[in-house]
Amino acid sequence: KQILLYLPQKFNEVKVSREIEATIKKVEELGFLKKLKNQEENYEIRRAIKAFVDASWLSDFDAKLLEYKKDGKWS
């Protein structure tokens, strides 16, 4: 809600609020934001690389590298 202070005086508040909420949700799904426990509108901003690269991502990346090597696309 504090972001509304930075918008022009005339704007569609409902539309902008929905867009902001959708963007926050997407960033949360990507792992860059983490909702704080017991706090409705507060988030922890996570380190980008730590939030993006986890064990599953590394495993998938290793599999892709092996596939490239097997196909001769990478030596």
C-alpha positions, 0 to 999 in steps of 0.5 A, spaced: 500 500 500 505 504 501 507 504 493 501 508 492 504 514 494 509 514 488 503 513 483 500 519 479 494 522 483 489 520 477 490 512 476 485 506 477 487 504 484 483 497 483 487 496 477 494 498 479 493 494 486 491 488 482 498 489 478 502 490 484 499 484 488 500 479 481 507 482 481 509 480 488 506 473 487 510 472 481 516 474 485 514 470 491 513 464 486 520 465 483 523 464 490 526 472 491 521 474 496 518 470 502 512 472 506 514 473 513 510 468 518 504 471 522 505 478 518 500 479 512 504 484 508 511 483 510 516 479 506 524 477 506 527 479 500 532 473 499 539 473 495 537 472 488 542 466 486 541 463 493 533 463 492 534 461 484 539 456 485 537 450 489 539 442 489 533 441 484 536 446 479 543 444 480 541 437 478 537 439 472 543 443 470 548 437 471 543 433 467 543 438 461 550 438 461 551 431 460 546 431 455 550 436 451 556 432 452 553 426 449 550 429 443 557 432 442 554 439 443 560 441 448 566 438 449 
